[in-house]
Protein backbone atom coordinates (compact mmCIF):
# COMPACT_ATOMS: atom_id res chain seq x y z
CA UNK A 1 0.00 0.00 0.00
CA UNK A 2 -0.15 2.08 -2.03
CA UNK A 3 0.45 0.50 -5.43
CA UNK A 4 0.69 2.81 -8.44
CA UNK A 5 0.43 1.65 -12.04
CA UNK A 6 1.96 3.57 -14.94
CA UNK A 7 0.08 2.76 -18.14
CA UNK A 8 1.92 4.05 -21.20
CA UNK A 9 2.32 3.59 -24.90
CA UNK A 10 5.49 1.59 -25.55
CA UNK A 11 8.55 3.69 -26.10
CA UNK A 12 10.23 4.68 -22.84
CA UNK A 13 13.31 2.63 -22.00
CA UNK A 14 13.32 0.36 -18.96
CA UNK A 15 15.66 2.87 -17.31
CA UNK A 16 13.25 5.75 -17.97
CA UNK A 17 10.36 3.74 -16.54
CA UNK A 18 12.44 2.82 -13.48
CA UNK A 19 13.41 6.47 -12.92
CA UNK A 20 9.78 7.57 -13.25
CA UNK A 21 8.69 4.87 -10.79
CA UNK A 22 11.36 5.92 -8.28
CA UNK A 23 10.33 9.58 -8.55
CA UNK A 24 6.65 8.69 -8.13
CA UNK A 25 7.54 6.67 -5.04
CA UNK A 26 9.41 9.65 -3.56
CA UNK A 27 6.49 12.01 -4.28
CA UNK A 28 3.98 9.64 -2.69
CA UNK A 29 6.26 9.39 0.33
CA UNK A 30 6.54 13.15 0.60
CA UNK A 31 2.93 14.14 -0.08
CA UNK A 32 1.07 11.25 1.54
CA UNK A 33 3.53 10.38 4.28
CA UNK A 34 3.76 6.74 3.24
CA UNK A 35 7.13 5.11 3.88
CA UNK A 36 8.83 4.17 0.62
CA UNK A 37 9.21 0.58 1.81
CA UNK A 38 5.40 0.26 1.53
CA UNK A 39 5.10 1.83 -1.94
CA UNK A 40 5.17 -0.21 -5.13
CA UNK A 41 5.05 1.07 -8.70
CA UNK A 42 4.59 -1.01 -11.84
CA UNK A 43 4.53 -0.15 -15.54
CA UNK A 44 2.32 -1.55 -18.25
CA UNK A 45 3.20 -0.82 -21.86
CA UNK A 46 0.67 -0.82 -24.70
CA UNK A 47 0.86 -0.39 -28.44
CA UNK A 48 -0.58 2.72 -30.03
CA UNK A 49 -3.43 0.56 -31.38
CA UNK A 50 -4.24 -0.70 -27.86
CA UNK A 51 -4.26 2.77 -26.30
CA UNK A 52 -7.86 3.61 -27.20
CA UNK A 53 -9.02 0.62 -25.14
CA UNK A 54 -6.84 1.68 -22.19
CA UNK A 55 -8.16 5.24 -22.41
CA UNK A 56 -11.78 4.11 -22.62
CA UNK A 57 -11.45 1.64 -19.73
CA UNK A 58 -9.29 3.60 -17.30
CA UNK A 59 -9.56 7.31 -18.16
CA UNK A 60 -12.66 8.37 -20.08
CA UNK A 61 -15.48 9.53 -17.80
CA UNK A 62 -13.75 8.13 -14.69
CA UNK A 63 -14.23 10.19 -11.55
CA UNK A 64 -11.12 8.71 -9.92
CA UNK A 65 -8.78 10.15 -12.58
CA UNK A 66 -7.39 13.11 -10.67
CA UNK A 67 -5.25 14.52 -13.48
CA UNK A 68 -7.08 14.45 -16.79
CA UNK A 69 -5.16 14.35 -20.09
CA UNK A 70 -5.31 17.32 -22.44
CA UNK A 71 -6.99 15.26 -25.15
CA UNK A 72 -10.34 13.55 -25.55
CA UNK A 73 -9.61 11.50 -28.68
CA UNK A 74 -7.13 8.69 -27.94
CA UNK A 75 -6.64 8.05 -31.68
CA UNK A 76 -5.31 11.52 -32.49
CA UNK A 77 -4.47 12.86 -29.01
CA UNK A 78 -6.53 15.96 -29.71
MARTORDREN-328077 format. One record per residue (C-alpha): residue in three letters; z, y, x. Coordinates in Angstrom, 2 decimals. Layout:
N
<r ALA, Z Z, Y Y, X X>
...
//
This chain:
78
<r UNK, Z 0.00, Y 0.00, X 0.00>
<r UNK, Z -2.03, Y 2.08, X -0.15>
<r UNK, Z -5.43, Y 0.50, X 0.45>
<r UNK, Z -8.44, Y 2.81, X 0.69>
<r UNK, Z -12.04, Y 1.65, X 0.43>
<r UNK, Z -14.94, Y 3.57, X 1.96>
<r UNK, Z -18.14, Y 2.76, X 0.08>
<r UNK, Z -21.20, Y 4.05, X 1.92>
<r UNK, Z -24.90, Y 3.59, X 2.32>
<r UNK, Z -25.55, Y 1.59, X 5.49>
<r UNK, Z -26.10, Y 3.69, X 8.55>
<r UNK, Z -22.84, Y 4.68, X 10.23>
<r UNK, Z -22.00, Y 2.63, X 13.31>
<r UNK, Z -18.96, Y 0.36, X 13.32>
<r UNK, Z -17.31, Y 2.87, X 15.66>
<r UNK, Z -17.97, Y 5.75, X 13.25>
<r UNK, Z -16.54, Y 3.74, X 10.36>
<r UNK, Z -13.48, Y 2.82, X 12.44>
<r UNK, Z -12.92, Y 6.47, X 13.41>
<r UNK, Z -13.25, Y 7.57, X 9.78>
<r UNK, Z -10.79, Y 4.87, X 8.69>
<r UNK, Z -8.28, Y 5.92, X 11.36>
<r UNK, Z -8.55, Y 9.58, X 10.33>
<r UNK, Z -8.13, Y 8.69, X 6.65>
<r UNK, Z -5.04, Y 6.67, X 7.54>
<r UNK, Z -3.56, Y 9.65, X 9.41>
<r UNK, Z -4.28, Y 12.01, X 6.49>
<r UNK, Z -2.69, Y 9.64, X 3.98>
<r UNK, Z 0.33, Y 9.39, X 6.26>
<r UNK, Z 0.60, Y 13.15, X 6.54>
<r UNK, Z -0.08, Y 14.14, X 2.93>
<r UNK, Z 1.54, Y 11.25, X 1.07>
<r UNK, Z 4.28, Y 10.38, X 3.53>
<r UNK, Z 3.24, Y 6.74, X 3.76>
<r UNK, Z 3.88, Y 5.11, X 7.13>
<r UNK, Z 0.62, Y 4.17, X 8.83>
<r UNK, Z 1.81, Y 0.58, X 9.21>
<r UNK, Z 1.53, Y 0.26, X 5.40>
<r UNK, Z -1.94, Y 1.83, X 5.10>
<r UNK, Z -5.13, Y -0.21, X 5.17>
<r UNK, Z -8.70, Y 1.07, X 5.05>
<r UNK, Z -11.84, Y -1.01, X 4.59>
<r UNK, Z -15.54, Y -0.15, X 4.53>
<r UNK, Z -18.25, Y -1.55, X 2.32>
<r UNK, Z -21.86, Y -0.82, X 3.20>
<r UNK, Z -24.70, Y -0.82, X 0.67>
<r UNK, Z -28.44, Y -0.39, X 0.86>
<r UNK, Z -30.03, Y 2.72, X -0.58>
<r UNK, Z -31.38, Y 0.56, X -3.43>
<r UNK, Z -27.86, Y -0.70, X -4.24>
<r UNK, Z -26.30, Y 2.77, X -4.26>
<r UNK, Z -27.20, Y 3.61, X -7.86>
<r UNK, Z -25.14, Y 0.62, X -9.02>
<r UNK, Z -22.19, Y 1.68, X -6.84>
<r UNK, Z -22.41, Y 5.24, X -8.16>
<r UNK, Z -22.62, Y 4.11, X -11.78>
<r UNK, Z -19.73, Y 1.64, X -11.45>
<r UNK, Z -17.30, Y 3.60, X -9.29>
<r UNK, Z -18.16, Y 7.31, X -9.56>
<r UNK, Z -20.08, Y 8.37, X -12.66>
<r UNK, Z -17.80, Y 9.53, X -15.48>
<r UNK, Z -14.69, Y 8.13, X -13.75>
<r UNK, Z -11.55, Y 10.19, X -14.23>
<r UNK, Z -9.92, Y 8.71, X -11.12>
<r UNK, Z -12.58, Y 10.15, X -8.78>
<r UNK, Z -10.67, Y 13.11, X -7.39>
<r UNK, Z -13.48, Y 14.52, X -5.25>
<r UNK, Z -16.79, Y 14.45, X -7.08>
<r UNK, Z -20.09, Y 14.35, X -5.16>
<r UNK, Z -22.44, Y 17.32, X -5.31>
<r UNK, Z -25.15, Y 15.26, X -6.99>
<r UNK, Z -25.55, Y 13.55, X -10.34>
<r UNK, Z -28.68, Y 11.50, X -9.61>
<r UNK, Z -27.94, Y 8.69, X -7.13>
<r UNK, Z -31.68, Y 8.05, X -6.64>
<r UNK, Z -32.49, Y 11.52, X -5.31>
<r UNK, Z -29.01, Y 12.86, X -4.47>
<r UNK, Z -29.71, Y 15.96, X -6.53>
//
